[in-house]
């Protein structure tokens, strides 16, 4: 198939593009490089620089590419920033995505794989979290993703656009070629590894008095290549659906630090900070639905191999992509 990948110069989009090409698909990447990196674009993919908020640019790109399906990764994804600048999140994550969806209708593309998030659930009523939980986002980031999921429902009913919403938990790890390099890094594992690389003095733990065994938040981590595998399986769906994507295992922040110490051989000192507003104590996925319906099985269900892959990439690229 020919897949049109938005945000293909970003962390998740770059590795999903790589895996798509490795599997024999043709890929066109559309990215404005505001968050992504030109060096993260697979050299085997076609690349179009453009902005989803520019309706003319995305319509022209889609008409040129004429893809069979869309994988939509391009989005702003900083929860804290969404609380101070909600306009940015609704403009990019909703208005920009709507331009893409309209371009899909205009060019006859009927398959749309959407990079959504567990943030659409807000603070869960129970864990592990399955798709039957009510979606009650507690920040504009999660709200923007939920709004677009709802728009997709109407475009299926009215225009026949089959969509798969993939609600991620915490993507982590790297392929041999591509890894995680955000201009503003908020994710736990790369920030811990910065300490081992000598780029930070200490790793921050936000809160240590949660109702968890060691007092720190528990999160579910999924290897980026397992995430990519789920996207490829989603291309085979012939009806719209939503799936949670995680390993189903929860690890506390302290456990993540301990495993990173073992992997890197570095002591990785930590400092306890005030808890961040709105951080739920536990976020763990139930991926039973995608496992039973699509046969998805994580190849890397344990955290240590995930961190090992991230550490290998960061050692080779201590300054990320260098742009």
Secondary structure, 3 states (H helix, E strand, C coil): CEEEEECCCCHHHHHHHHHHHHCCCEEEEEECCCCCCHHHCCCCCEEEECCCCCHHHHHHHHHHHCCCEEEECCCCCCHHHHHHCHHHHHHHHHHHHHHHHHHHHHHCCCEEEEEEEHHHCCCCCCCCECCCCCCCCCCHHHHHHHHHHHHHHHHHHHHCCEEEEEEECEEECCCCCCCCCCCCCCCHHHHHHHHHCCCCCCEEEECCCCCCCCCCCEECEEEHHHHHHHHHHHCCCCCCEEEEECCCCCEEHHHHHHHHHHHHCCCCCEEEECCCCCCCCEECECCHHHHHHHCCCCCCCCHHHHHHHHHHHHHHCCCCCCC
